[in-house]
Amino acid sequence: MANEIASGDILTPEQLSHNIKVYAGPGAGKTHFLVENVKNIVSTNELITKSNSRKVLCITYTNAAVDEITRRLDKFTEYVQANTIHGFIIDNIIKPFQTDLISIMQSDFNISVNPKGAISSQIEGLGILHGTNKDEIYQFIRDTDPVKFGNTVIDYSKKVMGEVEVNNDVFIEAIGQSKKYEPSIKHSPKIGKEHVVPIKQYIWSVVRKLTHNEILYFGYRILQENPTALYAIRVKFPFIFVDEFQDTNPLQTLLIELVGKKSTHICIVGDIAQSIYSFQGAKPNDFKNFKIDSGRDIDYSISGNRRSTNNIVNFCNFLRQSDTTVVQNSIRKYKSNDEWEKTESNKVNFLIGNSPKIAEVIDRVMSDGGVVLTRTWAAAFDYIKDITEEQSKLLKSIYNSYYNTPIQLRDEIAEYSNVTWVRTFRFIFTLWESYSKGSFIDMLSALKLYSKINFKAILPKMIFELDSLAKETFAPIEKDTITCNVIQNFNDSLKKEAYADLKELILSDEFKIPVFNEQDNEKLVNAVGQLYWDTSYKLFTEVFSEKSRYMTVHQAKGLEWKKVIVSVTPNKFDNISLSDMFSAPQLTAENTSDEFVRMYYVACSRAIDEIYIHIASGCSRDIIEKSLDSYIIRTGLKIEYDFLC
């Protein structure tokens, strides 16, 4: 049984001499606990205060979380290194020990790698072969064995070749079962076995990039093979804090265990009920079963929830009732008794079906700053007005086109704009917005996506040309105008002699906005090519924007809102129905049905004051009411709820 602590507690020197596991649910103040204890160590622990080189290491799951921890640490960051696990491995293991990396590539996979130049990580959001030429790769394959491959016809896509990578699953299984490891590289059946090693050799030796999975593999192998590297990590980081540990995959867990076996003290913080990244290898039991040394390990739990009302907290307790490690209680602080009465009177609202009354409630909640959380981002369009069913199908098709790729489409649209059609759509929308506002400077800035702009060389006549070009491009736009047609109109208009000065001084004679590239499959091209202007504009400005109120559960993790509409529906692979879930919620096992319940739990726990559970179909009022009432009687926890059908 875990010892109860609060998020504001500071660990004593005696406690810090052990490895620590902290069970903490949503709204528990996990980041506050981590940051304040790190500050305390940096200020008082002699291992840090009497050293110029030692630091506390903080590992968390996302770059956004790293930024938040760094912001909160403020002046203490000089003595702390905050990273994602991949960032930590690249900076502290891969980059400093390149010789070991290349040696392991040779010993494990019999792949000889050119030692000149640093090998690093693939660029976030892009395929590992982005920017390379397919023909160059084909020629590299032929050159590795001219006799065998010299006359071979090779025609693999860059996407398929980029999926050739170290098989971490085989490695993890070998370690787990203490058996001999036979290194292997996994690949698509479309790739001939004889071409697998040359392709990987090209990626490592010419592109000089590692996939995210390979970063974990080689990070572990370098520490495993080089005692000096392992010793250096232990000396540099006497304390390691890992946040959101339930999201780590088995190889990350093994690496943390390896470092923590001597001298370094490990503190992991997580929540089994929020483990929803099985598709990336995360397993809830890796957190539950994490042990380095039975004599040094202590378990704690934080049961307080600073985020949500009693009704929401107890409803979430109902969903996580199969996990006994944490039963939360609301410890929110209220500004006044009036606010207490107001927020505590908000019941858990079940919206059953799709009646006009329910649509009215959803519209009201959204108009008042509410958010919708869905299973996939395409499902969010069911809640946006004036999007046709046919357009929604196209969006789902686009989503499915990226399902098995490293590209996260939301991040692409919201942040990166590396994907060709995304960059083009962003350009045309930015140009349109700037033209609508009458801002010439912003119109020029839109062109910066494709060309370097020398603002000092801008002549008055170019202002008129750009304004005229925009007018010609956007004059025929209606809500149902095909976005790709607008882009084509821009390209066609730009060919005219009237815009010669604009092309000569800012762009080029052959300038053209590309919409797709060779990596885009036919299904994606067809779907994107049919998107209406209104649909695609809402995709960029309402769904995938910084202040979006339509999010998937995975994107919402770690965030919170006052009013939340939960619309999470199981698919055929989840092996569970909503009726099954509400009848007997189970979330601790490592199977698809329990992970669906964990996903539902994460969605519900984002709500601060008001929660609306929208169930279009798949579960009746009677089932929910019966199960909730039974739970209330059994536990004595109070849950006030209401139905609208």
Secondary structure, 3 states (H helix, E strand, C coil): CCEECCCCCCCCHHHHCCEEEEEECCCCCHHHHHHHHHHHHHHHCHHHHCCCCCCEEEEECCHHHHHHHHHHHHHHHHHEEEEEHHHHHHHHHHCCCHHHHHHHHHHHHCCCCCCCCCCEECCCCCCCCCCCCHHHHHHHHHHHCHHHHCCCCCCCCHHHHHCCEECHHHHHHHHHCCCCCCCCEECCCCCCHHHHHHHHHHHHHHHCEECHHHHHHHHHHHHHHCHHHHHHHHHHCCEEEECCHHHCCHHHHHHHHHHHCCCCEEEEEECHHHCCCHHHCCCHHHHHCCCCCCCCEEEEEECEECCCCHHHHHHHHHHCCCCCCCCCEECCCCCCHHHHHHHHCCCEEEEECCCHHHHHHHHHHHHCCCEEEECCHHHHHHHCCCCCHHHHHHHHHHHHHCCCCCCCHHHHHHHHCCCHHHHHHHHHHHHHHHHHHCCHHHHHHHHCCCCCCCHHHCCHHHHHHHHHHHHHHHCCCCCCCEHHHHHHHHHHHHCCHHHHHHHHHCCCCCCCCCCCCCCCCHHHHHHHCCCEHHHHHHHHHHHCCCCCCEEEHHHHCCCCEEEEEEECCCCCCCCCCHHHHHHCCCCCCCCHHHHHHHHHHHHHCCEEEEEEEEECCCCCHHHHHHHHHHHHHHHCCCCCEEEEC
